[in-house]
Amino acid sequence: MRHRVPLEEIKSCAETSTKEVSIIVVNWNGEQLIDECLKALFCQTYPHYEVIFVDNGSADFSVSRVRQHFPQAKVVELSTNTGFSGGNQAGARIARGEFLALVNNDARPDKAWLQNLLKPMLEDERVGFCSSKIVIEATAKINSAGGAITSSGVGYDRGLGEATGQYNHSEFVFGACAAAALYRRKMLDEIGFLDEDFFLYCEDVDLSFRAQLAGWKCVYVPTAIVSHKWQATAGRLSDLHVYYHNRNLEFVWIKNMPAKLMLRYAHHKIGQELMDIFGYCIRRGKWRPFLRAKLDAIRMVPIMLKKRAAIQRTKKVSDDYIASLLTPIFSETFRKHKRLARLVSAF
């Protein structure tokens, strides 16, 4: 793909670093998931980090379990479910690290995950965030080898469904899957963190897009390996998933896509909408959450336009650069991704 830029072999400098990382884990009724996640986090080879556990108003015994079995974790107990975005925002408010790592409660990082993920950040000040190699648990298939985005503004995971033996080289990519990603606080102070209006899904795509517009780089780190249960919290193609995904991808397009590229790829956007109607509504019968998503997206257009104005004013890169990051929806690369996504949808 055009946006892949090979990197020099990154020098090992994390071993001597004393930079602190704050790892945020957001939980909602995930009592059965958190043991594996937190055990893995407290076994990291990089020593300078804290773990912040944010509970989004769970009805189970998640909080008491963490307090009992992982007393070294900082616990933020929220009274209501503020979503992935709001939960991570709550964790970030008490984080003391120069870097913020986000980890899903259904993810299990390898011991050297944080050390390897931090290396590009320490080596290059232009790198604002890093993406892990995320593997679907109990399979030999990739969940994410960095984030990508289509010409219709839809984010997707590179390598989804492909064999884990692939994507073994570090490279610049569009963005990071927030199931296991690392962000530079300096970048977040400049562009903002996760948008709480998204609540759930696509918030990492929005953050990646804003970072790229502001001139920051994202590095995919193949040695930062994470096992992920994938869709364990909300469930793939549940009404919850269909609603937030289809509403929020409109937010990504409205807030971030430069005007000239909106016009250039308008037919791609229309084509994407027609494919979604067929895939979600006609094929799977998800008319109600799909239509509600689109109506709510229209209702919130004025809010998103205000955010767009601020984002586009601080844009530091050319439209041609942004275009180079986009995967055309009629390309073989995109068709291959869609075929693989269907193959892994049963997991």
Salt bridges, closest charged atoms under 4 A:
GLU20 OE2 - ARG96 NE 2.85
ASP35 OD2 - ARG65 NH2 2.71
GLU36 OE1 - ARG108 NE 3.55
GLU50 OE1 - LYS74 NZ 2.68
GLU50 OE1 - ARG96 NH1 3.25
GLU77 OE1 - ARG67 NH2 3.38
GLU98 OE1 - LYS19 NZ 3.49
ASP106 OD1 - HIS228 NE2 2.95
ASP124 OD2 - ARG126 NH2 2.83
GLU125 OE1 - ARG184 NH1 3.61
GLU137 OE1 - ARG108 NH2 3.94
GLU137 OE2 - LYS229 NZ 2.70
GLU162 OE1 - LYS336 NZ 3.81
GLU171 OE2 - ARG158 NH1 3.14
GLU190 OE2 - LYS316 NZ 3.35
ASP195 OD2 - LYS255 NZ 2.76
ASP195 OD1 - LYS307 NZ 2.80
ASP197 OD2 - LYS307 NZ 2.55
ASP206 OD2 - ARG210 NE 3.04
ASP206 OD2 - LYS255 NZ 2.98
ASP239 OD1 - LYS286 NZ 2.83
GLU250 OE1 - LYS269 NZ 3.00
GLU250 OE2 - LYS294 NZ 2.61
GLU273 OE2 - LYS269 NZ 3.17
GLU273 OE1 - LYS294 NZ 3.32
ASP296 OD1 - ARG299 NE 3.82
ASP319 OD1 - LYS315 NZ 2.89
ASP320 OD1 - ARG264 NH2 3.94
GLU332 OE1 - ARG335 NH2 3.35
GLU332 OE2 - ARG339 NH2 2.90
